[in-house]
Amino acid sequence: VKLLHLKTEGFGPLRGEWSFAGDKVNVLVDDNERGKSSLLAAVAAALYGLEDDRRSHRVLTPLERWRPWNGGAYRVELELEVLS
């Protein structure tokens, strides 16, 4: 599976669109606190969902950690290419 495009309107601090070259290796490089981990978490959440873990020893559940900063609904769209 290749990730070609990601669009988010509600996932933690992320809002916007990103495109990835399907025929190349893509590397995320930027300064600290610029959203690299958030971007990867958004891809994982879009593919597998967010766990609403209610164990008492956790500070934040994944669902709480990635709550949209703008107060809106969670929204992540992926465009994938499935290789056969």
Backbone as XML, in Angstrom:
<?xml version="1.0"?>
<chain id="A" units="angstrom">
  <residue number="1" name="VAL">
    <atom name="N" x="0.852" y="-1.176" z="0.000"/>
    <atom name="CA" x="0.000" y="0.000" z="0.000"/>
    <atom name="C" x="0.896" y="1.237" z="0.000"/>
  </residue>
  <residue number="2" name="LYS">
    <atom name="N" x="0.564" y="2.195" z="-0.848"/>
    <atom name="CA" x="1.301" y="3.458" z="-0.903"/>
    <atom name="C" x="0.366" y="4.595" z="-0.508"/>
  </residue>
  <residue number="3" name="LEU">
    <atom name="N" x="0.854" y="5.470" z="0.347"/>
    <atom name="CA" x="0.113" y="6.673" z="0.724"/>
    <atom name="C" x="0.412" y="7.753" z="-0.314"/>
  </residue>
  <residue number="4" name="LEU">
    <atom name="N" x="-0.641" y="8.257" z="-0.951"/>
    <atom name="CA" x="-0.470" y="9.277" z="-1.976"/>
    <atom name="C" x="-0.872" y="10.664" z="-1.500"/>
  </residue>
  <residue number="5" name="HIS">
    <atom name="N" x="-1.921" y="10.732" z="-0.664"/>
    <atom name="CA" x="-2.448" y="12.032" z="-0.251"/>
    <atom name="C" x="-3.106" y="11.906" z="1.123"/>
  </residue>
  <residue number="6" name="LEU">
    <atom name="N" x="-2.917" y="12.909" z="1.945"/>
    <atom name="CA" x="-3.542" y="12.965" z="3.264"/>
    <atom name="C" x="-4.185" y="14.332" z="3.422"/>
  </residue>
  <residue number="7" name="LYS">
    <atom name="N" x="-5.419" y="14.343" z="3.880"/>
    <atom name="CA" x="-6.123" y="15.596" z="4.154"/>
    <atom name="C" x="-6.733" y="15.484" z="5.534"/>
  </residue>
  <residue number="8" name="THR">
    <atom name="N" x="-6.534" y="16.498" z="6.358"/>
    <atom name="CA" x="-7.120" y="16.482" z="7.692"/>
    <atom name="C" x="-7.716" y="17.834" z="8.023"/>
  </residue>
  <residue number="9" name="GLU">
    <atom name="N" x="-8.885" y="17.788" z="8.630"/>
    <atom name="CA" x="-9.559" y="18.995" z="9.098"/>
    <atom name="C" x="-9.785" y="18.926" z="10.602"/>
  </residue>
  <residue number="10" name="GLY">
    <atom name="N" x="-9.339" y="17.854" z="11.218"/>
    <atom name="CA" x="-9.538" y="17.709" z="12.646"/>
    <atom name="C" x="-8.790" y="16.525" z="13.201"/>
  </residue>
  <residue number="11" name="PHE">
    <atom name="N" x="-7.529" y="16.720" z="13.531"/>
    <atom name="CA" x="-6.736" y="15.679" z="14.185"/>
    <atom name="C" x="-5.630" y="16.378" z="14.959"/>
  </residue>
  <residue number="12" name="GLY">
    <atom name="N" x="-5.832" y="16.551" z="16.252"/>
    <atom name="CA" x="-4.856" y="17.283" z="17.055"/>
    <atom name="C" x="-4.607" y="18.649" z="16.434"/>
  </residue>
  <residue number="13" name="PRO">
    <atom name="N" x="-3.347" y="19.019" z="16.226"/>
    <atom name="CA" x="-3.037" y="20.336" z="15.668"/>
    <atom name="C" x="-3.133" y="20.403" z="14.144"/>
  </residue>
  <residue number="14" name="LEU">
    <atom name="N" x="-3.366" y="19.269" z="13.488"/>
    <atom name="CA" x="-3.288" y="19.235" z="12.020"/>
    <atom name="C" x="-4.537" y="19.747" z="11.330"/>
  </residue>
  <residue number="15" name="ARG">
    <atom name="N" x="-4.314" y="20.569" z="10.338"/>
    <atom name="CA" x="-5.341" y="21.015" z="9.391"/>
    <atom name="C" x="-4.597" y="21.288" z="8.098"/>
  </residue>
  <residue number="16" name="GLY">
    <atom name="N" x="-4.989" y="20.618" z="7.045"/>
    <atom name="CA" x="-4.330" y="20.862" z="5.773"/>
    <atom name="C" x="-4.239" y="19.608" z="4.938"/>
  </residue>
  <residue number="17" name="GLU">
    <atom name="N" x="-3.444" y="19.708" z="3.867"/>
    <atom name="CA" x="-3.280" y="18.607" z="2.925"/>
    <atom name="C" x="-1.800" y="18.376" z="2.655"/>
  </residue>
  <residue number="18" name="TRP">
    <atom name="N" x="-1.458" y="17.105" z="2.453"/>
    <atom name="CA" x="-0.096" y="16.706" z="2.139"/>
    <atom name="C" x="-0.142" y="15.685" z="1.027"/>
  </residue>
  <residue number="19" name="SER">
    <atom name="N" x="0.752" y="15.806" z="0.064"/>
    <atom name="CA" x="0.866" y="14.832" z="-1.025"/>
    <atom name="C" x="2.220" y="14.145" z="-0.929"/>
  </residue>
  <residue number="20" name="PHE">
    <atom name="N" x="2.240" y="12.889" z="-1.347"/>
    <atom name="CA" x="3.449" y="12.081" z="-1.262"/>
    <atom name="C" x="3.709" y="11.445" z="-2.613"/>
  </residue>
  <residue number="21" name="ALA">
    <atom name="N" x="4.961" y="11.386" z="-2.997"/>
    <atom name="CA" x="5.345" y="10.782" z="-4.277"/>
    <atom name="C" x="5.184" y="9.271" z="-4.169"/>
  </residue>
  <residue number="22" name="GLY">
    <atom name="N" x="4.301" y="8.713" z="-4.986"/>
    <atom name="CA" x="4.042" y="7.289" z="-4.935"/>
    <atom name="C" x="5.168" y="6.434" z="-5.488"/>
  </residue>
  <residue number="23" name="ASP">
    <atom name="N" x="6.060" y="7.033" z="-6.263"/>
    <atom name="CA" x="7.148" y="6.282" z="-6.874"/>
    <atom name="C" x="8.493" y="6.508" z="-6.174"/>
  </residue>
  <residue number="24" name="LYS">
    <atom name="N" x="8.465" y="7.174" z="-5.014"/>
    <atom name="CA" x="9.696" y="7.480" z="-4.284"/>
    <atom name="C" x="9.510" y="7.201" z="-2.796"/>
  </residue>
  <residue number="25" name="VAL">
    <atom name="N" x="10.603" y="7.157" z="-2.075"/>
    <atom name="CA" x="10.562" y="7.084" z="-0.614"/>
    <atom name="C" x="10.379" y="8.511" z="-0.106"/>
  </residue>
  <residue number="26" name="ASN">
    <atom name="N" x="9.439" y="8.712" z="0.794"/>
    <atom name="CA" x="9.179" y="10.037" z="1.356"/>
    <atom name="C" x="9.713" y="10.089" z="2.780"/>
  </residue>
  <residue number="27" name="VAL">
    <atom name="N" x="10.403" y="11.155" z="3.112"/>
    <atom name="CA" x="11.000" y="11.325" z="4.433"/>
    <atom name="C" x="10.463" y="12.620" z="5.026"/>
  </residue>
  <residue number="28" name="LEU">
    <atom name="N" x="9.999" y="12.551" z="6.275"/>
    <atom name="CA" x="9.518" y="13.744" z="6.981"/>
    <atom name="C" x="10.651" y="14.313" z="7.818"/>
  </residue>
  <residue number="29" name="VAL">
    <atom name="N" x="11.048" y="15.550" z="7.523"/>
    <atom name="CA" x="12.120" y="16.211" z="8.257"/>
    <atom name="C" x="11.669" y="17.631" z="8.553"/>
  </residue>
  <residue number="30" name="ASP">
    <atom name="N" x="11.732" y="18.029" z="9.804"/>
    <atom name="CA" x="11.385" y="19.395" z="10.187"/>
    <atom name="C" x="11.830" y="19.605" z="11.629"/>
  </residue>
  <residue number="31" name="ASP">
    <atom name="N" x="11.709" y="20.824" z="12.109"/>
    <atom name="CA" x="12.063" y="21.146" z="13.485"/>
    <atom name="C" x="11.111" y="20.457" z="14.458"/>
  </residue>
  <residue number="32" name="ASN">
    <atom name="N" x="11.479" y="20.445" z="15.731"/>
    <atom name="CA" x="10.611" y="19.912" z="16.779"/>
    <atom name="C" x="9.307" y="20.689" z="16.835"/>
  </residue>
  <residue number="33" name="GLU">
    <atom name="N" x="8.246" y="19.993" z="17.237"/>
    <atom name="CA" x="6.915" y="20.590" z="17.421"/>
    <atom name="C" x="6.329" y="21.147" z="16.134"/>
  </residue>
  <residue number="34" name="ARG">
    <atom name="N" x="6.612" y="20.483" z="15.022"/>
    <atom name="CA" x="6.081" y="20.932" z="13.734"/>
    <atom name="C" x="5.018" y="19.991" z="13.165"/>
  </residue>
  <residue number="35" name="GLY">
    <atom name="N" x="4.699" y="18.877" z="13.878"/>
    <atom name="CA" x="3.600" y="18.012" z="13.475"/>
    <atom name="C" x="3.976" y="16.696" z="12.822"/>
  </residue>
  <residue number="36" name="LYS">
    <atom name="N" x="5.258" y="16.317" z="12.850"/>
    <atom name="CA" x="5.664" y="15.057" z="12.223"/>
    <atom name="C" x="4.977" y="13.865" z="12.893"/>
  </residue>
  <residue number="37" name="SER">
    <atom name="N" x="5.017" y="13.796" z="14.205"/>
    <atom name="CA" x="4.383" y="12.689" z="14.939"/>
    <atom name="C" x="2.868" y="12.734" z="14.784"/>
  </residue>
  <residue number="38" name="SER">
    <atom name="N" x="2.299" y="13.922" z="14.768"/>
    <atom name="CA" x="0.854" y="14.071" z="14.574"/>
    <atom name="C" x="0.446" y="13.546" z="13.208"/>
  </residue>
  <residue number="39" name="LEU">
    <atom name="N" x="1.239" y="13.835" z="12.190"/>
    <atom name="CA" x="0.952" y="13.366" z="10.843"/>
    <atom name="C" x="0.966" y="11.844" z="10.784"/>
  </residue>
  <residue number="40" name="LEU">
    <atom name="N" x="1.972" y="11.221" z="11.379"/>
    <atom name="CA" x="2.044" y="9.764" z="11.388"/>
    <atom name="C" x="0.921" y="9.154" z="12.214"/>
  </residue>
  <residue number="41" name="ALA">
    <atom name="N" x="0.561" y="9.790" z="13.318"/>
    <atom name="CA" x="-0.557" y="9.304" z="14.137"/>
    <atom name="C" x="-1.874" y="9.421" z="13.381"/>
  </residue>
  <residue number="42" name="ALA">
    <atom name="N" x="-2.037" y="10.458" z="12.571"/>
    <atom name="CA" x="-3.247" y="10.629" z="11.778"/>
    <atom name="C" x="-3.384" y="9.507" z="10.754"/>
  </residue>
  <residue number="43" name="VAL">
    <atom name="N" x="-2.282" y="9.124" z="10.128"/>
    <atom name="CA" x="-2.314" y="8.017" z="9.169"/>
    <atom name="C" x="-2.714" y="6.729" z="9.885"/>
  </residue>
  <residue number="44" name="ALA">
    <atom name="N" x="-2.092" y="6.444" z="11.022"/>
    <atom name="CA" x="-2.420" y="5.225" z="11.778"/>
    <atom name="C" x="-3.874" y="5.240" z="12.237"/>
  </residue>
  <residue number="45" name="ALA">
    <atom name="N" x="-4.362" y="6.383" z="12.695"/>
    <atom name="CA" x="-5.749" y="6.495" z="13.158"/>
    <atom name="C" x="-6.731" y="6.294" z="12.006"/>
  </residue>
  <residue number="46" name="ALA">
    <atom name="N" x="-6.401" y="6.825" z="10.831"/>
    <atom name="CA" x="-7.279" y="6.655" z="9.675"/>
    <atom name="C" x="-7.350" y="5.183" z="9.259"/>
  </residue>
  <residue number="47" name="LEU">
    <atom name="N" x="-6.239" y="4.479" z="9.386"/>
    <atom name="CA" x="-6.207" y="3.067" z="9.001"/>
    <atom name="C" x="-6.793" y="2.142" z="10.063"/>
  </residue>
  <residue number="48" name="TYR">
    <atom name="N" x="-6.530" y="2.430" z="11.343"/>
    <atom name="CA" x="-6.857" y="1.487" z="12.412"/>
    <atom name="C" x="-7.815" y="2.028" z="13.463"/>
  </residue>
  <residue number="49" name="GLY">
    <atom name="N" x="-8.127" y="3.321" z="13.438"/>
    <atom name="CA" x="-9.005" y="3.919" z="14.432"/>
    <atom name="C" x="-8.236" y="4.392" z="15.659"/>
  </residue>
  <residue number="50" name="LEU">
    <atom name="N" x="-8.951" y="5.073" z="16.548"/>
    <atom name="CA" x="-8.369" y="5.566" z="17.796"/>
    <atom name="C" x="-8.960" y="4.804" z="18.964"/>
  </residue>
  <residue number="51" name="GLU">
    <atom name="N" x="-8.121" y="4.375" z="19.839"/>
    <atom name="CA" x="-8.554" y="3.637" z="21.011"/>
    <atom name="C" x="-8.996" y="4.612" z="22.095"/>
  </residue>
  <residue number="52" name="ASP">
    <atom name="N" x="-10.133" y="4.343" z="22.697"/>
    <atom name="CA" x="-10.616" y="5.148" z="23.814"/>
    <atom name="C" x="-10.365" y="4.372" z="25.104"/>
  </residue>
  <residue number="53" name="ASP">
    <atom name="N" x="-9.095" y="4.202" z="25.426"/>
    <atom name="CA" x="-8.650" y="3.400" z="26.564"/>
    <atom name="C" x="-8.953" y="4.138" z="27.860"/>
  </residue>
  <residue number="54" name="ARG">
    <atom name="N" x="-9.656" y="3.528" z="28.758"/>
    <atom name="CA" x="-10.063" y="4.177" z="30.008"/>
    <atom name="C" x="-9.315" y="3.656" z="31.238"/>
  </residue>
  <residue number="55" name="ARG">
    <atom name="N" x="-8.115" y="3.089" z="31.022"/>
    <atom name="CA" x="-7.341" y="2.652" z="32.184"/>
    <atom name="C" x="-6.962" y="3.867" z="33.024"/>
  </residue>
  <residue number="56" name="SER">
    <atom name="N" x="-7.014" y="3.732" z="34.317"/>
    <atom name="CA" x="-6.812" y="4.875" z="35.209"/>
    <atom name="C" x="-5.372" y="5.377" z="35.259"/>
  </residue>
  <residue number="57" name="HIS">
    <atom name="N" x="-4.377" y="4.560" z="34.884"/>
    <atom name="CA" x="-2.981" y="4.999" z="34.979"/>
    <atom name="C" x="-2.502" y="5.790" z="33.768"/>
  </residue>
  <residue number="58" name="ARG">
    <atom name="N" x="-3.313" y="5.907" z="32.744"/>
    <atom name="CA" x="-2.930" y="6.695" z="31.573"/>
    <atom name="C" x="-3.292" y="8.160" z="31.799"/>
  </residue>
  <residue number="59" name="VAL">
    <atom name="N" x="-2.395" y="9.042" z="31.417"/>
    <atom name="CA" x="-2.667" y="10.465" z="31.528"/>
    <atom name="C" x="-3.700" y="10.882" z="30.482"/>
  </residue>
  <residue number="60" name="LEU">
    <atom name="N" x="-3.484" y="10.513" z="29.249"/>
    <atom name="CA" x="-4.414" y="10.808" z="28.152"/>
    <atom name="C" x="-4.610" y="9.557" z="27.301"/>
  </residue>
  <residue number="61" name="THR">
    <atom name="N" x="-5.826" y="9.311" z="26.897"/>
    <atom name="CA" x="-6.074" y="8.231" z="25.940"/>
    <atom name="C" x="-5.726" y="8.754" z="24.549"/>
  </residue>
  <residue number="62" name="PRO">
    <atom name="N" x="-5.498" y="7.859" z="23.584"/>
    <atom name="CA" x="-5.251" y="8.339" z="22.215"/>
    <atom name="C" x="-6.393" y="9.222" z="21.704"/>
  </residue>
  <residue number="63" name="LEU">
    <atom name="N" x="-7.617" y="8.867" z="22.048"/>
    <atom name="CA" x="-8.760" y="9.670" z="21.623"/>
    <atom name="C" x="-8.684" y="11.090" z="22.179"/>
  </residue>
  <residue number="64" name="GLU">
    <atom name="N" x="-8.266" y="11.217" z="23.432"/>
    <atom name="CA" x="-8.130" y="12.539" z="24.049"/>
    <atom name="C" x="-6.899" y="13.279" z="23.519"/>
  </residue>
  <residue number="65" name="ARG">
    <atom name="N" x="-5.798" y="12.558" z="23.334"/>
    <atom name="CA" x="-4.546" y="13.192" z="22.907"/>
    <atom name="C" x="-4.682" y="13.857" z="21.545"/>
  </residue>
  <residue number="66" name="TRP">
    <atom name="N" x="-5.414" y="13.227" z="20.635"/>
    <atom name="CA" x="-5.501" y="13.736" z="19.275"/>
    <atom name="C" x="-6.792" y="14.488" z="19.002"/>
  </residue>
  <residue number="67" name="ARG">
    <atom name="N" x="-7.515" y="14.898" z="20.063"/>
    <atom name="CA" x="-8.735" y="15.694" z="19.899"/>
    <atom name="C" x="-8.403" y="16.949" z="19.086"/>
  </residue>
  <residue number="68" name="PRO">
    <atom name="N" x="-9.203" y="17.280" z="18.070"/>
    <atom name="CA" x="-8.911" y="18.456" z="17.235"/>
    <atom name="C" x="-8.800" y="19.733" z="18.063"/>
  </residue>
  <residue number="69" name="TRP">
    <atom name="N" x="-7.720" y="20.459" z="17.847"/>
    <atom name="CA" x="-7.477" y="21.694" z="18.595"/>
    <atom name="C" x="-8.513" y="22.753" z="18.273"/>
  </residue>
  <residue number="70" name="ASN">
    <atom name="N" x="-9.142" y="22.670" z="17.103"/>
    <atom name="CA" x="-10.131" y="23.682" z="16.737"/>
    <atom name="C" x="-11.509" y="23.375" z="17.323"/>
  </residue>
  <residue number="71" name="GLY">
    <atom name="N" x="-11.623" y="22.270" z="18.066"/>
    <atom name="CA" x="-12.884" y="21.920" z="18.710"/>
    <atom name="C" x="-13.873" y="21.220" z="17.807"/>
  </residue>
  <residue number="72" name="GLY">
    <atom name="N" x="-13.551" y="21.045" z="16.543"/>
    <atom name="CA" x="-14.459" y="20.387" z="15.609"/>
    <atom name="C" x="-14.381" y="18.874" z="15.709"/>
  </residue>
  <residue number="73" name="ALA">
    <atom name="N" x="-14.931" y="18.228" z="14.709"/>
    <atom name="CA" x="-14.941" y="16.768" z="14.651"/>
    <atom name="C" x="-13.610" y="16.242" z="14.118"/>
  </residue>
  <residue number="74" name="TYR">
    <atom name="N" x="-13.316" y="14.994" z="14.479"/>
    <atom name="CA" x="-12.162" y="14.324" z="13.889"/>
    <atom name="C" x="-12.438" y="14.137" z="12.403"/>
  </residue>
  <residue number="75" name="ARG">
    <atom name="N" x="-11.434" y="14.420" z="11.570"/>
    <atom name="CA" x="-11.607" y="14.193" z="10.127"/>
    <atom name="C" x="-10.249" y="14.008" z="9.482"/>
  </residue>
  <residue number="76" name="VAL">
    <atom name="N" x="-10.016" y="12.811" z="8.969"/>
    <atom name="CA" x="-8.786" y="12.484" z="8.255"/>
    <atom name="C" x="-9.172" y="11.683" z="7.022"/>
  </residue>
  <residue number="77" name="GLU">
    <atom name="N" x="-8.663" y="12.089" z="5.868"/>
    <atom name="CA" x="-8.894" y="11.368" z="4.620"/>
    <atom name="C" x="-7.554" y="10.926" z="4.060"/>
  </residue>
  <residue number="78" name="LEU">
    <atom name="N" x="-7.514" y="9.695" z="3.593"/>
    <atom name="CA" x="-6.311" y="9.159" z="2.948"/>
    <atom name="C" x="-6.632" y="8.764" z="1.521"/>
  </residue>
  <residue number="79" name="GLU">
    <atom name="N" x="-5.680" y="8.987" z="0.631"/>
    <atom name="CA" x="-5.742" y="8.407" z="-0.707"/>
    <atom name="C" x="-4.594" y="7.406" z="-0.783"/>
  </residue>
  <residue number="80" name="LEU">
    <atom name="N" x="-4.941" y="6.141" z="-1.008"/>
    <atom name="CA" x="-3.956" y="5.080" z="-1.026"/>
    <atom name="C" x="-3.943" y="4.398" z="-2.376"/>
  </residue>
  <residue number="81" name="GLU">
    <atom name="N" x="-2.789" y="3.837" z="-2.714"/>
    <atom name="CA" x="-2.681" y="2.975" z="-3.885"/>
    <atom name="C" x="-2.383" y="1.576" z="-3.367"/>
  </residue>
  <residue number="82" name="VAL">
    <atom name="N" x="-3.245" y="0.637" z="-3.702"/>
    <atom name="CA" x="-3.057" y="-0.745" z="-3.273"/>
    <atom name="C" x="-2.328" y="-1.492" z="-4.376"/>
  </residue>
  <residue number="83" name="LEU">
    <atom name="N" x="-1.208" y="-2.071" z="-4.020"/>
    <atom name="CA" x="-0.385" y="-2.805" z="-4.995"/>
    <atom name="C" x="-0.857" y="-4.252" z="-5.043"/>
  </residue>
  <residue number="84" name="SER">
    <atom name="N" x="-0.896" y="-4.798" z="-6.235"/>
    <atom name="CA" x="-1.315" y="-6.208" z="-6.349"/>
    <atom name="C" x="-0.162" y="-7.099" z="-6.708"/>
  </residue>
</chain>
